[in-house]
Each structure stands twice: as C-alpha cells, then as structure tokens.
C-alpha cells in the first residue's frame, strides 16, 4: 500500500512502522494525569496515534513539514489546533509551565534538539527520545569513556540519563544506514546549582573542542591564569566527571 505522503531526505525523515516498537516507546513515557506532553516531529503519526488516546494528557506536537501537518490533521481530527508548524530549533516553549517531551527525533538535528532541551531545562520533566545510536551512547557515556563529550557532560549536569534499548533499522521506512537507540532524560532539578548556564556551556565546549590536549592547553583562553596551575589541568576532558567540571566552572568562571 502506497504511503499517503512523501519522505523528505532533506528533513532526515525515516518513519517508524513497527507497531510493537511504537508501543514500546510510548510505554516509556511517565504518564501523569493532567501532564503536558510535547511530541517533536510526529511525521506520519507512528506514535502520535497512541499518545492522543490519553484523555488525561494535554498533548501538543511540533512539525515543520506542511504535508505531514495536513496528513495528520486529516487522519486524526483531534489534532486540529494541537500541531505547531514550526522549526523546533526556533520554537518557544509550547507550554507556560512544566512538560515532558517524546519523539523519534530527526537524526540530522539531534544534537541541536538536545541543546534546545537544555534551553528549556527548567520546564522539562522528562524526555523519551530516539536518536542515532552513536548519539544516544554519547549522551549516556560516563567519565573516562571514549564516548564522553560535550553532550554527555551538559545533559548529565541537569538530567539523569538512561539508555533504554536499541531499535533495529528494519523498524523504519526507509531503513536508515545507522543504528538507533532510545534514551530517557529525567530532570534532576539542577542539582549542582549552576546559575550561569551560558558560561558552563562555554567551558565544556572549550574543553572538548581540543579533546586530545590536556585541559591546561584546551582551556588557557577560557579560564583565568590561576586556574591553569590546578592539578586537574593535567587531565584530558573525557577523564573528568560532571562534578569536576562544575567545580572548575564555579571556582574559576563565576567570580
């Protein structure tokens, strides 16, 4: 049976069609009566059709593709007025207060979407997201891992990350050329009391942008001279934990 819409490579579209996997992803959402839920990139409605059955949840979706918006609202009339047709990376928070996020995120913008989650961090309770497996593993990586990087430190500073399961490429149409993985982010309530997120992000990016160098070399233009004699500067970025980076940030960036 032909699909009633086209797949757009420019938008990184690979549509989930395995119903067992769709239900499995939906089942991971921590459902609470009255909760507000945002689906990013509903596409052809693979998981949308299950989410809109939840009568006790306030649902919205963000979808940039006009063809998919027309298809979704025609196929599921209950979605009328609930789809925000906009680029997620340019969107304002869809709710005035706290909400959760779910989505099979376009792989070509998965990292920018995670930075968007960081922008909304004070409002986002939970994220259940499917990513390219390599990205999902990076977000979940601990200190000392070769996968540890900018995303793992920044996300884990604010969220508990759990790698939930792999998704086989045959679950999609067309099958992507990469493996996929689903992760959960649970908001920890800013446990490190980071008050200047912008400066913290600058520190983490500087440290990992020259990850083969010691921190003394990587951060010499980011931190004041007295920071460079700290013994931790003999290490490389991937060897540090979130707590280590928070200490550097608070001791040397927030004076």
N, C-alpha and C positions, 0 to 999 in steps of 0.2 A: 504493500500500500504506500502510495506516494505521500511524502510529508506535505502538509498544507502551508509550509513556509520554507524559506531558503536558509542554508547555513552560510554564514559570512565569516570567511577566514580572517578578514581584517579585524574582526571583533574577537578572534580567538575562540569561536564557537565550536564546542563539541558537546552534543546533547546526550544526557544520561537517559538510557531507555530500559535498563534492567530494573524491574519493579521491586524486586527483593532489596536491591541496593538503595533505591529511593526510600523505601520504608525504613531501612536500617538507619539511614542518615537522619530522617525525620525523628526517629525514636530517640536519638541522642540529645535532642533539644530538651532542656529542662523546662517543662511546661508548668506554668503557674497561672491560676485563674486571674484574669484581668491584665496579664502581662502584655507588653507591646513588643512586636516582633517584626523585624525588617528582613526581607529576603533580597539579597543582592544578585541581580542577573537571573531572573526566573526563566528566561529563554522560552522553551516550549511548554513549560509548566510541569516538568517531571516530578518535582517535589511540591510545587505550589498546590497541586490538586489535593494533596494530603493536608497541607497546612491550613487551607481555607475551610476544612471540615471542623476546625477547632472553634466552636462557637464562643468560648470564653477567652479568646485571644484577640487583641487588636492588631491586625495584620496590615502591613504596607510592603510594597516592593519598589525597587529602583531598576529600571530597564531602559537602556539607551536606544535600542533598536525599535524603530516605529512599527516595523512589520510584526514583530513579536508582541508589541503592545496591542495592536489591532487583533491579532490572533487570540491572545489571552482574554481580552475583554469580551470577545465574541463567543469564545468557548466556555468561559466561566463568568457569566454576567455579574456575579457577586463581586468581581474585581473592579467593577466600574467605580472610579474615584479613588481607588486604592493603589494605583500604579503611578509612581513618579517617573516621568520620562525625562531622564537627565543622565549625564555622565556622573557616575558615582564619585569620581575624583574631584568633581566641582560642586558636589551636593552639600547642602547644610544638613545638620542632624534632622531626621524625619519626625522626631518626637520631641516634645518640650522637656520630658524627663527621662527616666531610665528605660532602656530597651535591650533586647537581645538581637543577635544577627545570625542568619543562616544563609548558606549559598554554595553553589558549585561555581567558584569564582573563575573568571576568565584568566587563564594562565599567563597571558601576556601582560597583565597588570596586577598580578597577585601581590607583589611586594608593595606597590603604591597603595593597594587596598589595605594592607596591614598598617601602613603609616596613617591612613585615614582612620582606622580603628584607634590608633594612638591619639589622634586629634580628638576623637570622641570619647576617650578613655573614661572620663568622669561620668559618662552616661551609660556606657556599655557594660551590661552584667555578664554576658556570655557570647561567645562566637563559636558556632559549629560550621567549619569551613572545609571544603575540598580544594586542595591545591595540587600542583605538580609535586610528586613525592619528594623530590630533592628540596623543594622549598619548605614543605611540611617538616622534613627532618631537620632542616636548619633552624626553624623556629623552635623545635623541641630540644635542640642539642644542649648538652651541659658543658661546663668549663673543661678545657683540656681536649675536647673533641675537635677533629679537623672541620666539622660542620659548624662549630661555634662561630658566630659572626654578628654583624650589626643587628639583624632581626632577632636573633635569639636573646641577646642581652636586652635590647629595648623592650621587646614584648614581655620577657620574663620579669622585668623590673616592675611590671604592673599586673601581669596575668599569670595564673598557673596554667602551664601548657601540658596537654595530654595528647600523645599520638594514639588515635583510636584504631584505625585499620587501613589497609590498602584497598584500592579499588582497581580491578583489572581493566585493562584498556578495552576489552570486548564489551564492557558495560556501556560504552558510548557509541554514538553515531555522529561523525565518523570516528573510528578508534584513534585516539591520539598516539603520537610516537613516543610518548613518555609515560612513566608510571604515575599513578595518582595516590594521594593519601588524605585522610580526613583527620583533622585535629580539633580539640576543644580548647578554648581560652576561657578561663574563669577569672573574673575581676577580683583582685586581691585587696582593693581599696587603698592603692598607693602605700604599701607597707613600709617603703623606705623614705616616705615623706619628701619626695622630690618636688620642690617648689618651682624650679626653673627647668621645665621640660626641654625647652629650646636649647639651652646650654648643655644639658645632659646628652641630647642627640648629637650636638656638635662634637662633644668629647668622644662618643662611641664611634662615630663615623671617622674621625681623625685617626683613632687607634687602629681600626680595621682596614682603612684605606691603604695602609702600608704594613700589612699584617706580617710580612716576613722580617720586618725590622723590630728591634726592641722598642718598648714604649718610649724610652728616652729619646730615640730618634723620631719616632712617629708623632710624638706629642710636643716636641720642642717649640713649635709655633702656636700651640693651643693652650698650654699651661704656663704659669709663671716660672722663672728660673729656679726658685727654691723647690719646686715640685720635682725637678729633674734629678735631685740627689736622693729622692725616696728610693729605698731598696727595691720596691716593686717595679721600678723602671727598667730593671734588668730582664724582665719577662716580656713575652710577646702577648698581644691582645687575647689570643684564644686561650691562654693559660689563666686568665682572670675570670672570677665569678661576677655575678651581678653585684654582690656586696662589695667586692673590690672596686668596681667602677663607681659605685655610689660614694664610697669613701673618697676617692680621687676627686669626684665632682664636688662634694661638699667641702672638702678640705682646701681645694685649690681654685675652684671655679666660682664658689659662692661666698666670696669675701666682701 
